[in-house]
Amino acid sequence: MTGTLDKDNDQEIIDYLQKAVSSPDTFLLQFECDPPVEKRSVIPIGDWALCGTDRSRSSVLRESTFVLILAPADRTYTTTALLQARLYEALRSGAIPVILGGDRIRLPFCEVLDWKRAVISLPKARVTELHFLLRAMSDADLLMFRRQGRVLWERYLSSVQASVDSLLATVRMRLNIPPRPATSTVGVPAFNESYYPPKLEPPAVDTEPEETLGPLEAPYSSPAYRRNYSMGWLHGYELWNDWGEPFALYPQMPWDPFVTSEARFVGSAAGFRPIGAGAGGSGKEFSEALGGDRPREQFTIVILTYEREAVLAAALTRLRGLPYLNKVVVVWNGPSAPAAAASWPESGAPVAVVRAVRNSLNNRFLPYHLIDTEAVLCVDDDAHLRHDEIVFAFRVWREHRDRIVGFPGRYHAWDLNFNNGFLYNSNYSCELSMVLTGAAFVHRYYLWAYWRALPAAVRDYVDELMNCEDIAMNFLVAHITRKPPVKVTSRWTFRCPGCPVTLSADETHFHERHKCIQFFSQVMGYTPLLSTQFRADSVLFKTRIPHDKQKCFKFI
């Protein structure tokens, strides 16, 4: 705390704070500016003046856990420009503002922002308790305060544009006017309207498949924009202070509520498909209905490829006969268009090929307008997944819609040699903190959040290294939800034996991923990844059941 105060006011507070300097804890308290400020610059209302330069103050604040801010001595003022400046500097530097006299102070956008989660506010009369209150805070609480302060700063206060947007959003909130829909990315078709690549003859279908996984249906889009007004009423607090944002309207959110179990059977025409018509059942009944507390739905597969037409053709062939598949969106990341003479196999679902403007791994997460479902399965073109694995993962995702649900598990391991942060690790382990998006389900909302909520420096770093977009998505989802991903069981590998060498085969691949974790942590101010020892296997897995019954999945 630095500045100059009218000595006739709050002298008891100053006397106590001067004694606190001699405590075992580290306090930096400066009661006179060095060099002194001009007399005319001292505010006559008993406010504190800013000492030094922005750079000198920032260097101190970056090393601080708390920043003490005193309300002006004149009680007729609920805020001042200098108090707001101190608040902004503290949040920008990641320190926790502690406002003495905060019981009468109004902070920015306090109508919608919950400042109690980012700022410690106390009456001036409790200054003698300040030292004990601050020492009583756990490390986990300090993280929550600092994280929430960073969220509020970046979203609402970090620029003039952010402040203006926040002001307009507050007015909309009062009038219950929903914001404009978030803008989807219009993918440029890889082929013109008069040409589409010829289809290969589809492979023969097994007349007696080993396992029935679900019905093959026409494409069915997820219902969109059904909560334009109720979202603000029911979840306005969360939109401003937790997940989501108040600046854009999304067609669906991972946190949309679901109705009671009775609604699946009584008076609901929302498309529920309970197992066994509500009586339950094992394999046969299970494969005929999705069950659960959500209506029927499908998923979209997004495949990122780079001029590997043979590999892509094999990937599309493997999708034929896959239940619940709505559409396949192929993101062509190469500089040249696909060969017009090439034949593409029939996948059993509509296939849209979009050509990326530039070669970037971030293109995997563009919110393309072609995606009509909440569930999005991101798949590498050389990933080998069985149909039962995909359907099982889809069913698990339906119950964990706000998380990444997929197959390749990885974790961030502490650097034991140098103790300078976390390293990327892919060894077998009994816990994990990441599920790679080369074979994983994510909610459609996170495709927007990747471009709106994730710092641009993270995406730029992905472009610089041509690596780590999957780590970036894990950082984003963990930061928003404070939950780990969900790994589902898998029996098979992901690599194509005859495919060309991939990016991950390069010996520098892991070194770059080490650097990504450390750089992303610096940008976000902490490492949001959370570890889990949980893995999802199917119900009745390894359970002995009567010979006339079937397991939910025979091989999982």
C-alpha positions as CSV (number, residue, x, y, z in Angstrom):
1,M,0.0,0.0,0.0
2,T,1.4,3.3,-1.0
3,G,0.1,6.9,-1.1
4,T,-0.5,10.0,0.9
5,L,-3.4,10.5,3.2
6,D,-5.0,13.4,5.1
7,K,-3.5,12.7,8.6
8,D,-6.5,14.0,10.4
9,N,-8.6,11.0,9.2
10,D,-8.3,7.4,10.0
11,Q,-5.3,7.9,12.2
12,E,-6.1,4.8,14.3
13,I,-6.0,2.7,11.2
14,I,-2.7,4.1,10.2
15,D,-1.2,3.4,13.7
16,Y,-2.4,-0.2,13.6
17,L,-1.0,-0.8,10.1
18,Q,2.4,0.7,11.1
19,K,2.5,-1.9,13.9
20,A,1.7,-4.7,11.4
21,V,5.0,-4.0,9.6
22,S,6.9,-5.6,12.5
23,S,4.9,-8.8,12.3
24,P,6.6,-12.1,11.1
25,D,4.7,-11.9,7.8
26,T,5.8,-9.8,4.9
27,F,4.0,-6.4,4.7
28,L,4.9,-3.6,2.4
29,L,3.3,-0.5,3.7
30,Q,4.4,3.0,2.6
31,F,2.6,6.0,4.0
32,E,4.4,8.7,2.1
33,C,5.2,8.8,-1.5
34,D,8.9,8.7,-2.5
35,P,9.5,11.2,-4.1
36,P,6.7,13.2,-2.5
37,V,3.7,14.2,-4.6
38,E,2.7,17.8,-5.1
39,K,0.3,19.2,-2.6
40,R,-2.3,20.0,-5.2
41,S,-2.3,16.4,-6.2
42,V,-3.5,15.2,-2.8
43,I,-7.3,14.7,-2.9
44,P,-9.0,16.7,-0.1
45,I,-11.6,13.9,0.5
46,G,-9.1,11.7,2.3
47,D,-8.3,9.5,-0.6
48,W,-4.9,7.9,-1.4
49,A,-2.8,9.2,-4.2
50,L,-1.0,6.9,-6.6
51,C,2.8,6.9,-6.0
52,G,5.4,6.0,-8.6
53,T,4.7,4.8,-12.1
54,D,2.5,2.1,-13.4
55,R,5.6,-0.1,-14.0
56,S,6.9,0.3,-10.5
57,R,3.6,-0.4,-8.9
58,S,3.0,-3.4,-11.2
59,S,6.4,-4.9,-10.2
60,V,5.3,-4.9,-6.6
61,L,1.8,-6.1,-7.2
62,R,2.9,-9.1,-9.2
63,E,4.8,-10.4,-6.2
64,S,1.9,-9.6,-3.8
65,T,-0.9,-11.9,-2.5
66,F,-3.1,-9.1,-1.2
67,V,-3.4,-5.4,-2.0
68,L,-4.8,-3.2,0.7
69,I,-7.2,-0.5,-0.5
70,L,-8.7,2.1,1.9
71,A,-12.0,3.7,1.1
72,P,-11.9,7.5,1.1
73,A,-12.3,9.2,4.5
74,D,-15.3,11.2,3.3
75,R,-18.2,8.8,3.7
76,T,-20.3,10.6,1.1
77,Y,-18.2,9.0,-1.6
78,T,-19.1,5.4,-2.6
79,T,-16.1,5.2,-5.0
80,T,-13.4,7.3,-6.5
81,A,-11.2,7.2,-9.6
82,L,-8.1,6.4,-7.5
83,L,-9.8,3.6,-5.7
84,Q,-11.0,2.1,-9.0
85,A,-7.4,2.5,-10.4
86,R,-6.1,0.5,-7.5
87,L,-8.7,-2.2,-7.9
88,Y,-7.9,-2.5,-11.7
89,E,-4.1,-2.7,-11.0
90,A,-4.6,-5.4,-8.4
91,L,-6.8,-7.6,-10.6
92,R,-4.6,-7.1,-13.6
93,S,-1.6,-8.3,-11.6
94,G,-3.4,-11.3,-10.0
95,A,-3.4,-9.9,-6.5
96,I,-6.5,-10.1,-4.2
97,P,-7.9,-6.6,-3.4
98,V,-8.7,-6.1,0.3
99,I,-10.9,-3.0,0.7
100,L,-11.2,-1.5,4.2
101,G,-14.4,0.4,4.3
102,G,-15.8,-1.7,1.6
103,D,-19.2,-2.0,3.2
104,R,-20.1,1.3,1.6
105,I,-18.1,1.0,-1.6
106,R,-19.8,0.2,-5.0
107,L,-17.6,-1.7,-7.4
108,P,-18.0,-1.9,-11.2
109,F,-21.1,-3.6,-12.5
110,C,-22.0,-4.7,-8.9
111,E,-25.5,-5.3,-10.1
112,V,-24.5,-8.4,-11.9
113,L,-21.0,-9.3,-10.7
114,D,-20.4,-11.1,-7.5
115,W,-17.4,-9.2,-6.1
116,K,-17.5,-11.2,-2.9
117,R,-15.8,-14.0,-4.8
118,A,-12.9,-11.8,-6.0
119,V,-12.5,-9.0,-3.4
120,I,-12.2,-9.1,0.4
121,S,-14.3,-6.3,1.9
122,L,-14.3,-5.3,5.5
123,P,-15.5,-2.3,7.6
124,K,-12.7,-0.1,8.8
125,A,-13.6,-0.9,12.4
126,R,-12.3,-4.5,11.8
127,V,-8.8,-3.5,10.8
128,T,-7.5,-5.1,13.9
129,E,-8.7,-8.5,12.7
130,L,-7.3,-8.1,9.2
131,H,-4.0,-9.9,9.9
132,F,-5.7,-12.9,11.4
133,L,-8.4,-13.1,8.6
134,L,-5.8,-13.1,5.8
135,R,-3.6,-15.7,7.5
136,A,-6.6,-18.0,7.9
137,M,-7.2,-18.3,4.2
138,S,-6.2,-21.7,2.7
139,D,-4.2,-22.0,-0.5
140,A,-7.3,-23.4,-2.3
141,D,-9.3,-20.3,-1.3
142,L,-6.5,-18.0,-2.4
143,L,-6.6,-19.7,-5.8
144,M,-10.4,-19.2,-6.1
145,F,-10.1,-15.5,-5.2
146,R,-7.3,-14.9,-7.7
147,R,-8.9,-17.0,-10.4
148,Q,-12.2,-15.2,-10.1
149,G,-10.6,-11.8,-10.1
150,R,-8.7,-12.7,-13.3
151,V,-12.0,-13.8,-14.9
152,L,-13.8,-10.6,-14.0
153,W,-10.8,-8.5,-15.2
154,E,-10.4,-10.2,-18.5
155,R,-14.1,-10.4,-19.4
156,Y,-15.4,-7.0,-18.2
157,L,-12.6,-4.5,-17.3
158,S,-9.5,-5.2,-19.3
159,S,-10.2,-2.7,-22.1
160,V,-12.5,0.1,-23.1
161,Q,-14.4,-2.3,-25.5
162,A,-14.9,-4.8,-22.7
163,S,-16.3,-2.2,-20.4
164,V,-18.7,-0.8,-23.0
165,D,-19.8,-4.4,-23.8
166,S,-20.4,-5.0,-20.1
167,L,-22.4,-1.8,-19.8
168,L,-24.7,-2.7,-22.7
169,A,-25.0,-6.3,-21.4
170,T,-26.1,-4.9,-18.0
171,V,-28.8,-2.8,-19.6
172,R,-30.0,-5.9,-21.6
173,M,-30.1,-7.8,-18.4
174,R,-32.4,-5.3,-16.8
175,L,-34.7,-5.3,-19.8
176,N,-34.4,-9.1,-20.3
177,I,-33.3,-8.7,-23.9
178,P,-31.2,-11.6,-25.1
179,P,-27.9,-10.8,-26.8
180,R,-27.2,-11.5,-30.4
181,P,-26.4,-15.2,-31.4
182,A,-22.8,-16.2,-31.4
183,T,-21.5,-16.1,-35.0
184,S,-20.7,-19.5,-36.5
185,T,-17.8,-20.0,-38.9
186,V,-19.0,-20.4,-42.5
187,G,-16.7,-23.0,-44.0
188,V,-15.7,-22.6,-47.6
189,P,-16.7,-25.7,-49.5
190,A,-13.8,-27.6,-50.9
191,F,-15.8,-28.4,-54.1
192,N,-17.9,-26.1,-56.2
193,E,-21.7,-26.5,-56.4
194,S,-21.5,-28.4,-59.8
195,Y,-19.1,-31.0,-58.7
196,Y,-19.0,-33.6,-56.0
197,P,-16.4,-36.5,-55.9
198,P,-17.7,-39.9,-57.1
199,K,-18.6,-42.5,-54.5
200,L,-16.8,-45.7,-54.1
201,E,-18.8,-48.9,-53.9
202,P,-19.6,-49.4,-50.2
203,P,-18.2,-52.4,-48.5
204,A,-20.5,-55.4,-47.9
205,V,-22.5,-55.2,-44.8
206,D,-22.4,-58.1,-42.3
207,T,-25.8,-59.7,-42.4
208,E,-25.3,-61.1,-38.9
209,P,-23.3,-58.5,-37.0
210,E,-21.7,-59.6,-33.7
211,E,-23.4,-56.7,-31.9
212,T,-26.3,-54.4,-32.5
213,L,-25.4,-50.9,-31.4
214,G,-28.4,-48.8,-32.3
215,P,-30.7,-47.8,-35.1
216,L,-29.6,-46.2,-38.3
217,E,-31.7,-43.0,-38.7
218,A,-31.9,-39.9,-40.9
219,P,-30.0,-36.9,-39.7
220,Y,-31.7,-35.2,-36.7
221,S,-30.5,-31.8,-35.5
222,S,-30.3,-30.8,-31.9
223,P,-33.1,-28.3,-30.9
224,A,-31.5,-24.8,-30.8
225,Y,-32.3,-21.5,-29.1
226,R,-35.1,-22.8,-26.9
227,R,-33.9,-20.8,-23.9
228,N,-33.4,-17.3,-25.3
229,Y,-35.3,-15.6,-22.4
230,S,-35.3,-18.2,-19.6
231,M,-31.5,-18.5,-19.7
232,G,-31.2,-15.0,-18.3
233,W,-33.8,-15.5,-15.7
234,L,-32.6,-18.8,-14.4
235,H,-28.9,-18.6,-15.0
236,G,-28.0,-14.9,-15.2
237,Y,-25.7,-15.2,-12.2
238,E,-23.8,-18.1,-13.8
239,L,-23.5,-16.3,-17.1
240,W,-21.8,-13.3,-15.5
241,N,-19.8,-15.1,-12.8
242,D,-19.2,-18.7,-13.8
243,W,-19.5,-20.5,-17.1
244,G,-20.8,-18.8,-20.2
245,E,-20.8,-15.1,-20.9
246,P,-23.5,-12.4,-21.2
247,F,-22.3,-11.1,-24.5
248,A,-23.6,-13.8,-26.9
249,L,-26.4,-16.3,-27.2
250,Y,-25.6,-19.9,-27.9
251,P,-27.9,-22.5,-29.4
252,Q,-27.3,-24.9,-26.6
253,M,-25.1,-24.9,-23.4
254,P,-23.6,-27.9,-21.7
255,W,-25.5,-26.9,-18.5
256,D,-29.0,-26.8,-19.9
257,P,-31.3,-28.5,-17.3
258,F,-33.2,-31.7,-17.9
259,V,-36.7,-32.6,-16.9
260,T,-37.8,-35.2,-14.3
261,S,-37.8,-38.9,-15.0
262,E,-41.6,-38.9,-15.2
263,A,-41.5,-36.6,-18.2
264,R,-40.1,-39.5,-20.3
265,F,-43.4,-41.3,-19.9
266,V,-46.1,-38.9,-19.0
267,G,-47.2,-36.1,-21.4
268,S,-43.8,-35.5,-23.1
269,A,-43.3,-35.6,-26.8
270,A,-39.7,-34.4,-26.7
271,G,-38.3,-37.6,-28.2
272,F,-37.3,-39.6,-25.2
273,R,-36.5,-43.2,-25.8
274,P,-36.4,-45.0,-22.5
275,I,-34.9,-48.5,-22.5
276,G,-37.5,-51.2,-22.7
277,A,-40.2,-48.5,-22.8
278,G,-39.4,-47.8,-19.2
279,A,-39.1,-51.3,-17.9
280,G,-35.3,-51.4,-18.4
281,G,-33.5,-54.3,-20.0
282,S,-30.1,-55.6,-21.0
283,G,-28.4,-55.8,-24.4
284,K,-31.3,-56.0,-26.8
285,E,-33.5,-53.4,-25.2
286,F,-30.5,-51.2,-24.5
287,S,-29.4,-51.1,-28.2
288,E,-32.9,-50.0,-29.3
289,A,-33.0,-46.8,-27.3
290,L,-30.6,-44.2,-25.9
291,G,-32.3,-44.1,-22.5
292,G,-31.2,-41.6,-19.9
293,D,-32.9,-38.3,-19.0
294,R,-32.2,-36.6,-22.2
295,P,-34.2,-36.7,-25.4
296,R,-32.9,-38.5,-28.5
297,E,-29.9,-36.9,-30.2
298,Q,-27.1,-37.6,-32.6
299,F,-23.5,-36.4,-32.9
300,T,-21.3,-34.8,-35.6
301,I,-17.8,-36.0,-36.4
302,V,-15.2,-33.4,-37.3
303,I,-12.1,-34.8,-39.0
304,L,-9.0,-32.6,-39.5
305,T,-6.9,-33.8,-42.4
306,Y,-3.9,-32.5,-44.4
307,E,-3.7,-33.8,-48.0
308,R,-3.9,-37.4,-47.0
309,E,-6.8,-38.5,-49.2
310,A,-6.1,-42.3,-48.9
311,V,-6.0,-42.0,-45.1
312,L,-9.2,-39.9,-45.1
313,A,-11.0,-42.3,-47.4
314,A,-10.2,-45.2,-45.1
315,A,-11.5,-43.2,-42.1
316,L,-14.8,-42.4,-43.9
317,T,-15.1,-46.1,-44.9
318,R,-14.8,-47.1,-41.2
319,L,-17.8,-44.9,-40.3
320,R,-20.3,-46.7,-42.5
321,G,-23.2,-48.1,-40.5
322,L,-22.3,-46.1,-37.3
323,P,-25.5,-45.4,-35.3
324,Y,-26.5,-41.9,-34.2
325,L,-24.1,-40.2,-36.7
326,N,-25.6,-37.0,-37.9
327,K,-22.9,-35.6,-40.3
328,V,-19.2,-35.8,-41.0
329,V,-17.4,-32.4,-41.4
330,V,-14.0,-32.8,-43.0
331,V,-11.7,-29.8,-42.5
332,W,-9.2,-29.8,-45.4
333,N,-6.2,-28.2,-43.9
334,G,-3.9,-28.4,-47.0
335,P,-2.8,-25.5,-49.2
336,S,-4.2,-27.2,-52.4
337,A,-7.8,-28.4,-53.0
338,P,-8.6,-32.1,-52.9
339,A,-8.0,-33.9,-56.2
340,A,-11.1,-33.7,-58.3
341,A,-10.5,-37.2,-59.8
342,A,-10.4,-39.0,-56.4
343,S,-13.3,-41.2,-55.4
344,W,-14.6,-40.9,-51.9
345,P,-16.3,-43.7,-50.0
346,E,-19.8,-43.7,-48.8
347,S,-19.9,-43.2,-45.0
348,G,-23.6,-43.6,-44.5
349,A,-24.1,-40.0,-43.4
350,P,-23.8,-36.6,-45.1
351,V,-20.2,-35.5,-45.6
352,A,-19.3,-31.9,-45.9
353,V,-15.7,-30.9,-46.9
354,V,-14.6,-27.4,-46.0
355,R,-11.3,-25.9,-47.0
356,A,-9.4,-24.0,-44.3
357,V,-8.2,-20.5,-45.0
358,R,-4.8,-21.4,-43.7
359,N,-3.0,-24.5,-42.3
360,S,-3.7,-24.4,-38.5
361,L,-4.4,-27.0,-35.9
362,N,-6.8,-24.5,-34.4
363,N,-9.1,-25.2,-37.3
364,R,-10.2,-28.4,-35.6
365,F,-12.2,-26.3,-33.2
366,L,-13.8,-23.7,-35.4
367,P,-17.6,-23.5,-34.7
368,Y,-18.7,-24.4,-38.3
369,H,-22.2,-23.6,-39.3
370,L,-22.5,-27.1,-40.6
371,I,-22.5,-28.6,-37.1
372,D,-26.1,-29.1,-36.1
373,T,-25.7,-31.2,-32.9
374,E,-24.6,-30.5,-29.4
375,A,-22.3,-33.5,-29.4
376,V,-19.1,-33.2,-31.5
377,L,-16.7,-36.0,-31.9
378,C,-13.2,-34.8,-32.9
379,V,-11.3,-37.5,-34.6
380,D,-7.8,-37.6,-36.3
381,D,-8.0,-39.0,-39.8
382,D,-5.7,-41.9,-38.7
383,A,-7.5,-42.8,-35.5
384,H,-8.9,-46.3,-35.4
385,L,-12.0,-46.6,-33.3
386,R,-14.6,-49.4,-33.3
387,H,-18.2,-48.6,-33.6
388,D,-19.0,-50.0,-30.2
389,E,-16.3,-47.7,-28.7
390,I,-17.7,-44.6,-30.4
391,V,-21.3,-45.4,-29.4
392,F,-20.3,-46.1,-25.8
393,A,-18.3,-42.9,-25.6
394,F,-21.3,-41.0,-26.9
395,R,-23.6,-42.5,-24.3
396,V,-21.1,-41.6,-21.5
397,W,-20.8,-38.0,-22.9
398,R,-24.6,-37.6,-22.7
399,E,-24.2,-37.8,-18.9
400,H,-21.1,-35.6,-18.7
401,R,-21.9,-33.0,-21.3
402,D,-19.7,-30.3,-19.8
403,R,-16.5,-32.4,-20.0
404,I,-14.2,-33.8,-22.6
405,V,-15.1,-37.5,-22.9
406,G,-12.7,-39.7,-25.0
407,F,-10.1,-42.3,-25.3
408,P,-6.3,-41.3,-25.2
409,G,-5.5,-40.3,-21.6
410,R,-2.5,-38.2,-20.7
411,Y,-1.4,-36.3,-17.6
412,H,0.8,-33.4,-16.5
413,A,3.7,-34.7,-14.4
414,W,5.8,-32.6,-12.1
415,D,9.3,-31.9,-13.2
416,L,11.3,-33.8,-10.6
417,N,14.7,-32.8,-12.0
418,F,14.4,-29.0,-12.1
419,N,11.1,-28.3,-10.2
420,N,10.2,-25.6,-12.8
421,G,6.7,-26.7,-13.6
422,F,4.8,-29.5,-15.2
423,L,5.7,-31.7,-18.1
424,Y,3.6,-33.6,-20.6
425,N,3.5,-37.3,-20.0
426,S,1.9,-40.2,-22.0
427,N,3.2,-43.1,-19.9
428,Y,0.7,-45.6,-18.4
429,S,-0.5,-44.2,-15.2
430,C,-3.3,-44.8,-12.7
431,E,-4.5,-41.2,-13.0
432,L,-4.9,-38.7,-15.9
433,S,-5.6,-35.0,-16.4
434,M,-6.1,-34.8,-20.1
435,V,-8.1,-36.6,-22.8
436,L,-6.7,-35.8,-26.2
437,T,-9.1,-34.5,-28.8
438,G,-7.7,-36.8,-31.5
439,A,-10.6,-39.1,-30.4
440,A,-12.9,-37.3,-28.0
441,F,-16.4,-35.9,-27.6
442,V,-16.8,-32.2,-26.7
443,H,-19.9,-30.0,-26.5
444,R,-20.5,-27.6,-29.4
445,Y,-20.3,-24.6,-27.0
446,Y,-16.6,-25.2,-26.4
447,L,-15.9,-24.6,-30.0
448,W,-17.0,-21.0,-29.5
449,A,-15.3,-20.8,-26.1
450,Y,-12.0,-21.8,-27.7
451,W,-12.1,-18.6,-29.8
452,R,-13.8,-16.3,-27.3
453,A,-12.7,-17.3,-23.8
454,L,-9.3,-18.8,-24.4
455,P,-6.5,-16.2,-24.5
456,A,-5.3,-15.4,-28.0
457,A,-1.7,-16.0,-27.0
458,V,-2.5,-19.7,-26.5
459,R,-3.9,-20.1,-30.0
460,D,-0.9,-18.2,-31.4
461,Y,1.5,-20.6,-29.6
462,V,-0.4,-23.5,-31.2
463,D,0.2,-22.0,-34.6
464,E,3.8,-21.3,-33.9
465,L,4.6,-24.9,-32.9
466,M,2.0,-26.6,-35.0
467,N,1.2,-28.6,-31.9
468,C,-0.8,-28.7,-28.6
469,E,-4.3,-27.7,-29.7
470,D,-5.6,-30.7,-27.8
471,I,-3.8,-29.5,-24.6
472,A,-5.2,-26.0,-25.1
473,M,-8.8,-27.4,-25.2
474,N,-8.1,-29.4,-22.0
475,F,-6.9,-26.2,-20.4
476,L,-10.0,-24.4,-21.5
477,V,-12.6,-26.9,-20.3
478,A,-10.8,-27.5,-17.0
479,H,-10.6,-23.7,-16.4
480,I,-14.3,-23.2,-17.1
481,T,-15.7,-26.3,-15.2
482,R,-12.9,-27.0,-12.7
483,K,-13.5,-30.7,-13.5
484,P,-11.2,-33.3,-15.0
485,P,-12.0,-35.1,-18.3
486,V,-13.6,-38.5,-18.5
487,K,-11.7,-41.3,-20.1
488,V,-13.7,-44.2,-21.5
489,T,-12.5,-47.7,-21.9
490,S,-11.0,-48.8,-25.2
491,R,-9.6,-52.1,-26.4
492,W,-7.9,-51.0,-29.6
493,T,-5.2,-48.7,-30.8
494,F,-5.6,-45.4,-32.5
495,R,-2.8,-45.5,-35.2
496,C,-3.1,-46.6,-38.7
497,P,-0.4,-49.2,-39.5
498,G,0.0,-48.2,-43.1
499,C,-0.3,-44.4,-42.7
500,P,2.4,-41.9,-43.3
501,V,4.5,-40.5,-40.4
502,T,2.4,-38.2,-38.2
503,L,3.4,-35.1,-36.3
504,S,3.5,-37.0,-33.1
505,A,6.3,-39.3,-34.4
506,D,8.7,-36.4,-34.5
507,E,11.2,-36.6,-31.6
508,T,10.7,-32.9,-30.9
509,H,6.9,-33.5,-30.4
510,F,7.1,-34.2,-26.6
511,H,9.6,-31.4,-26.0
512,E,7.2,-28.9,-27.6
513,R,4.3,-30.3,-25.5
514,H,6.3,-29.8,-22.3
515,K,6.8,-26.1,-23.4
516,C,3.1,-25.8,-24.2
517,I,1.9,-26.8,-20.7
518,Q,4.4,-24.4,-19.1
519,F,3.5,-21.5,-21.5
520,F,-0.2,-22.0,-21.2
521,S,0.1,-22.0,-17.4
522,Q,2.0,-18.7,-17.5
523,V,-0.7,-17.1,-19.8
524,M,-3.6,-18.3,-17.7
525,G,-1.9,-17.5,-14.4
526,Y,-2.1,-21.1,-13.1
527,T,-2.4,-24.7,-14.3
528,P,-6.1,-25.5,-14.5
529,L,-5.7,-29.2,-15.2
530,L,-7.2,-31.5,-12.6
531,S,-6.3,-35.2,-12.1
532,T,-8.7,-38.1,-11.9
533,Q,-8.5,-41.8,-11.3
534,F,-11.9,-42.5,-12.8
535,R,-12.5,-44.4,-16.0
536,A,-15.9,-45.2,-17.5
537,D,-16.7,-48.8,-18.4
538,S,-20.0,-50.1,-19.5
539,V,-22.7,-51.4,-17.2
540,L,-22.6,-55.2,-16.7
541,F,-18.9,-55.1,-17.7
542,K,-17.4,-58.4,-16.5
543,T,-20.8,-59.3,-14.9
544,R,-22.0,-62.8,-15.2
545,I,-25.6,-62.7,-16.5
546,P,-28.0,-65.5,-17.6
547,H,-27.4,-67.1,-21.0
548,D,-30.6,-65.6,-22.4
549,K,-29.5,-62.0,-21.7
550,Q,-27.1,-59.8,-23.5
551,K,-24.6,-57.3,-22.0
552,C,-24.9,-53.6,-22.9
553,F,-21.7,-53.9,-24.9
554,K,-20.3,-57.4,-25.7
555,F,-16.7,-56.3,-26.0
556,I,-16.5,-53.3,-23.6
